[in-house]
Amino acid sequence: MLQNPQSFYASLAPRTIDDCLKAQTPSLAKIRSDFGDKGNLILMAVLNVMVSDLVTFFNLGKNMNDEQVKITVQLIIEDYWYLKPEDFKYCFSQAKRGVYGKQYDRLDGQVILSWLEQYSNARADQADAISYRQHDQIKYGQELQNRGRADQYRQDNEQYTEQLRQHMVNNLNKQ
């Protein structure tokens, strides 16, 4: 990422939102905090490559100039600081496929930010679903474990009761 933003961008290969969530690459905020002022330059360079790739891909009549790309990148850094580079790669890949709607002769910052908003909402939904699944596994796993303990307690209690009954019967027979 530090040496060559184009190579870094090309190396990213998320295929699903889950891939993005599991990615080891830090978020934009973490990159910025770890590298300080240099972090901001890194983010600007990498995101510039990503947005420029979009501009090149769509080849529309009303395309973005360099200044518009720069402003869009700054807005992305401000608004989507919690996302990772994989998130942007996946979102933009989905946009190229038309997942967020068809492009009709216009690509600008507003369009890109609307794609990111849609993606961010889908990502949040996916993260919630994963969290609920993990919660259920813990909750119901613990419940099953507790049920197992209760079953064992009940079984032990029945055995003890039976032993006690046998002991009482034996004592009565001795008398």
N, C-alpha and C positions, 0 to 999 in steps of 0.2 A: 504494500500500500504506500509506503514511504518513498520507494524508489521510482515506481512506474504505475501511475493510476490506471492506465489503459490495461496493463497486464493484470493488475489486481482485479479490475472490473471483469475482464475476460475469464479470470479464474473462478469467479462466483458462479455456482450452478444450482441454485435452489429450484426444486421442482414442485414444492407444495408450501403452504403456509407453515406446516409443521417443520419443514426443513429450516425455514427462517427462524422459527421459535427456538429450535435446537442448536442453531448456529453458534459457534464459539467466538465469532467476531464480536467485538464490543459495539455498543450502541454509539450513536453520534455524540451523545453527552459524555460517555466514558472516554471516547477518543479525544474529545476537546479537553476534558479534565486531565487526562494522562499526559497530553502533549502541550498543553497551554496554548500560546499563540500559534505555535507550529501546528497544533491540532486543527485549528480553524483553517489554516492553509491546506492541510491534508484533505479535510472535508470538502473544501471548495474545489480542489483539484479532482477528487474522485467523483463528486456529484456533477461537476461540470462535464466530465467524460460521459456520465450516465445520461444527463439531459441532452447533451449534444448528439449522443447515439439515437435518442428518440427523434430529435429534429431531422437527422439524416434519414432515419427509417421512414418517416411519414412523407417527406418530400412534397409538402403541400404548397399551395399558392401563397398562403399567408403564414409564413414560417417565422421563427424567432431569430432575432439578431443576437450578437454576442452580449450586448448589454441586458437584453431581456433574459437570456440564459443566466447571467450573473445574478440578477435580481431574484429570479426564480429559485436559484440555488440558495441564496441567502434566506429566503422565506422558508424553504424546505428545512434548513438547519434550525431556524427559529421554531417552527411549528411541529416538526417531526423528529425532535432530538432523541426520542426514546426508541426509534427504529434503528435497525442494523443495516449495513450495506446490502446484505442479502434481501432484506425487505424491499429495498428500492429496485434491485435487479428483478425480483419476482413480480412486483407491481408493474414495472415498465414492460416486462415480457407479456404480462397479461393484457396490458393496454395495447400492445402491438397485435395481439390476437383478437382484439375487439371486445374483450370481456366487459369493459366499462362503456361500451357503445362505439359506434362508428365515428370516424373523423371525417368531417366534411369541410375541407379547405381551410381549416384553422387549427393551429397548435400554438398555445401560449401558456403562460404561467398559471392562469386561472384553470385551464383544462387539466394541466398536470397536477395542480393542487387538489382538484376535485377527484382525480383518480386516486391520489394518495389518501384522501378522506375515505373513499369507498373501501380501499384496501385496508386502511387502519381499522375501520369498523368490522370488516370480515375477520381481520387478525384478532381483534379483541373478542369477537364471538368464538373463534377457534380456541383462544387461550382460556376463555371461560369454560368451554366444553371440556377441555383437558383438565382444568382445575376441578370441575364437578366430578369427572370420572375418577380422578385421584382421591377426592374426598369420599366418594362412594366406596372405593376399594378399601380405604382405611376404615371408614365407618362400618361397612357391612362385613369387612374382613374381621374387625374387632368384635362385631356382634356375633359372627359365626364362632369366633374363638371363645367368646363369653358363653355362647350357647353350648359349645363343646364342654366348657368347664361346668356349666349347670347340669348338663347331661351326665357328666362324670360324677358330680356331687350327688345327683339323684340316684345313680347306679350304686355308688358307695353307700348311700343312706339305706337303700333297699337291702343291700348285702348285710349291713350292720343290723338292720331290723330283723332280717331273717336269722342271722346268727344269734341275736338276742332272743328271739322266739324259740329257736332250737335249744338254747341254754335253759330257758324257763321250762320248756317241756321236759327236758332231761332232769331238771331239779324236781319237778313235780312227780316224775316217774320214780325217782329215788325215794321219795317219802312214803 
